[in-house]
Amino acid sequence: MVLLEYLEDAYPNPYSLLPEDAIGRAKARIWIDHISKKVVPAFYAFLQAQEKNKQDAGREKLLQGLAKFVRAMAPASSGPYFFGSQFTITDIALAPWVVRFPSVLKEYRDFELPAEGGDDDVWTRFKIWKDAVMNRKSVRVTSSDEERYFEVYKRYAEDSTQSEVAKATRAGRALP
């Protein structure tokens, strides 16, 4: 995220990764922080959990973090992205994790997003966002092959990796 903000500051044209107004920029940073502190740790906790009850708790935390993010999005009528029509650093912050849902989380934890519809329609809005982000050329060409994800995340799913992220997840600490 630091690198993205650097690129935004150094090369803001022709396309800005942050909203133009100060309130929008602050909101972007708040939701990037939410992704870093709620969604990403929940992803790892869910993936590393070995017992079913811990997997269920990890799945629920992940879904809660995603739902909270989605409820803060602009309405789909203004555009598919977090801020509506503008693809921003906020969308970029979540994209790599969502790319891993249908491969890594499906393979190792049989994870699927909740069905669309329902009272608040949060998963319909999420699908609109996800489809728009995943179909962007910049996301497609910078994502790894599924086999690479399986290779990298297998040790997390087995909870055998000794990475700093895995150690922090096991200890219930903030990710490094």
C-alpha positions as CSV (number, residue, x, y, z in Angstrom):
1,M,0.0,0.0,0.0
2,V,2.9,2.3,0.7
3,L,4.2,1.7,-2.8
4,L,0.8,2.5,-4.3
5,E,0.5,5.7,-2.4
6,Y,4.1,6.6,-3.5
7,L,3.1,6.0,-7.1
8,E,0.0,8.1,-6.6
9,D,2.0,11.0,-5.2
10,A,4.8,10.7,-7.8
11,Y,2.6,10.0,-10.9
12,P,-0.9,11.2,-10.3
13,N,-1.7,11.6,-14.0
14,P,-3.3,10.5,-16.2
15,Y,-5.3,8.5,-13.6
16,S,-5.5,9.1,-9.9
17,L,-5.8,6.1,-7.6
18,L,-7.3,8.3,-4.8
19,P,-10.4,10.4,-4.8
20,E,-9.8,14.1,-5.5
21,D,-11.3,15.4,-2.2
22,A,-9.8,15.2,1.2
23,I,-12.9,13.4,2.7
24,G,-12.7,10.8,-0.1
25,R,-9.0,10.3,0.5
26,A,-9.6,9.8,4.2
27,K,-12.4,7.4,3.6
28,A,-10.2,5.4,1.2
29,R,-7.5,5.2,3.9
30,I,-10.0,4.1,6.5
31,W,-11.3,1.2,4.4
32,I,-7.7,0.2,3.4
33,D,-7.0,0.0,7.1
34,H,-10.2,-2.1,7.5
35,I,-9.0,-4.5,4.8
36,S,-5.5,-4.8,6.4
37,K,-6.8,-5.3,10.0
38,K,-10.0,-7.2,9.5
39,V,-10.2,-8.9,6.1
40,V,-6.7,-10.1,5.6
41,P,-6.2,-11.5,9.1
42,A,-9.5,-13.3,8.8
43,F,-8.4,-14.8,5.5
44,Y,-5.3,-16.2,7.1
45,A,-7.1,-17.3,10.3
46,F,-9.7,-19.1,8.2
47,L,-7.1,-20.7,6.0
48,Q,-4.7,-21.8,8.8
49,A,-7.5,-23.2,11.1
50,Q,-7.3,-26.9,11.4
51,E,-10.4,-27.6,13.6
52,K,-13.9,-27.2,12.1
53,N,-15.1,-24.8,14.8
54,K,-12.1,-22.5,14.2
55,Q,-12.6,-22.7,10.4
56,D,-16.3,-21.8,10.9
57,A,-15.3,-18.8,13.1
58,G,-12.7,-17.7,10.6
59,R,-15.2,-18.0,7.8
60,E,-17.6,-15.9,9.7
61,K,-15.0,-13.2,10.5
62,L,-14.0,-13.0,6.9
63,L,-17.7,-12.6,5.8
64,Q,-18.3,-10.0,8.4
65,G,-15.3,-8.0,7.4
66,L,-16.3,-8.2,3.7
67,A,-19.9,-7.3,4.5
68,K,-18.9,-4.2,6.4
69,F,-16.7,-3.1,3.5
70,V,-19.5,-3.6,1.0
71,R,-22.0,-1.7,3.1
72,A,-19.6,1.3,2.9
73,M,-19.5,1.2,-0.9
74,A,-21.2,3.7,-3.1
75,P,-24.4,2.4,-4.6
76,A,-24.0,0.2,-7.6
77,S,-26.0,2.7,-9.6
78,S,-23.1,5.1,-9.4
79,G,-20.6,2.5,-10.7
80,P,-19.2,-0.9,-9.8
81,Y,-16.3,0.1,-7.6
82,F,-16.0,1.2,-4.0
83,F,-16.3,4.9,-4.8
84,G,-18.6,4.3,-7.8
85,S,-17.2,4.8,-11.2
86,Q,-13.6,5.4,-10.1
87,F,-11.3,2.4,-9.6
88,T,-9.1,3.4,-6.7
89,I,-6.5,2.2,-4.3
90,T,-9.3,1.0,-2.0
91,D,-10.4,-1.5,-4.7
92,I,-6.8,-2.5,-5.3
93,A,-6.3,-3.2,-1.6
94,L,-8.9,-5.9,-1.6
95,A,-8.5,-7.3,-5.1
96,P,-5.6,-9.7,-4.4
97,W,-7.5,-11.4,-1.6
98,V,-10.7,-11.8,-3.6
99,V,-8.7,-13.3,-6.5
100,R,-7.7,-16.1,-4.0
101,F,-11.3,-16.9,-3.0
102,P,-12.3,-19.2,-5.9
103,S,-8.9,-20.9,-5.9
104,V,-7.2,-21.1,-2.5
105,L,-10.2,-20.8,-0.2
106,K,-12.4,-23.0,-2.4
107,E,-9.7,-25.7,-2.6
108,Y,-8.6,-25.8,1.0
109,R,-11.7,-24.7,2.9
110,D,-14.6,-25.2,0.4
111,F,-15.4,-21.5,0.7
112,E,-18.0,-19.9,-1.4
113,L,-19.5,-16.4,-1.0
114,P,-23.1,-16.3,0.2
115,A,-25.8,-16.4,-2.4
116,E,-26.9,-13.0,-3.9
117,G,-30.1,-11.4,-2.7
118,G,-31.5,-11.2,0.7
119,D,-32.6,-8.4,2.9
120,D,-29.7,-6.0,2.5
121,D,-28.5,-7.4,-0.8
122,V,-24.8,-7.0,0.3
123,W,-23.7,-10.1,-1.7
124,T,-25.3,-8.8,-4.8
125,R,-23.4,-5.6,-4.4
126,F,-20.2,-7.5,-3.7
127,K,-20.6,-9.6,-6.8
128,I,-21.0,-6.4,-8.9
129,W,-17.8,-5.1,-7.4
130,K,-16.0,-8.4,-7.7
131,D,-16.9,-8.9,-11.3
132,A,-15.8,-5.4,-12.3
133,V,-12.5,-5.7,-10.5
134,M,-11.7,-9.2,-11.6
135,N,-12.5,-8.3,-15.2
136,R,-10.1,-5.4,-15.3
137,K,-7.2,-6.0,-17.5
138,S,-4.8,-4.6,-14.9
139,V,-6.0,-7.2,-12.3
140,R,-6.0,-10.1,-14.7
141,V,-2.5,-9.5,-16.0
142,T,-1.0,-9.0,-12.5
143,S,-2.7,-12.1,-10.9
144,S,-0.8,-15.3,-10.6
145,D,-1.8,-18.6,-12.1
146,E,-4.1,-20.7,-9.8
147,E,-1.4,-23.4,-9.5
148,R,1.0,-20.9,-8.1
149,Y,-1.5,-19.9,-5.4
150,F,-2.1,-23.5,-4.5
151,E,1.7,-24.0,-4.2
152,V,2.1,-20.9,-2.0
153,Y,-0.9,-21.4,0.3
154,K,-0.8,-25.2,0.8
155,R,1.5,-24.7,3.8
156,Y,-0.9,-22.1,5.3
157,A,-3.8,-24.5,4.8
158,E,-1.8,-27.2,6.6
159,D,-0.7,-24.7,9.2
160,S,2.9,-25.8,8.7
161,T,4.4,-22.6,7.3
162,Q,6.8,-20.6,9.5
163,S,6.3,-17.3,7.9
164,E,5.9,-14.2,10.1
165,V,2.3,-13.9,8.9
166,A,1.5,-17.4,10.0
167,K,3.2,-16.9,13.4
168,A,1.3,-13.7,14.0
169,T,-2.0,-15.4,13.0
170,R,-1.3,-18.3,15.4
171,A,-0.5,-15.9,18.2
172,G,-3.6,-13.7,17.5
173,R,-1.3,-10.7,16.8
174,A,-1.5,-8.1,14.1
175,L,0.0,-9.1,10.8
176,P,3.5,-7.8,10.2
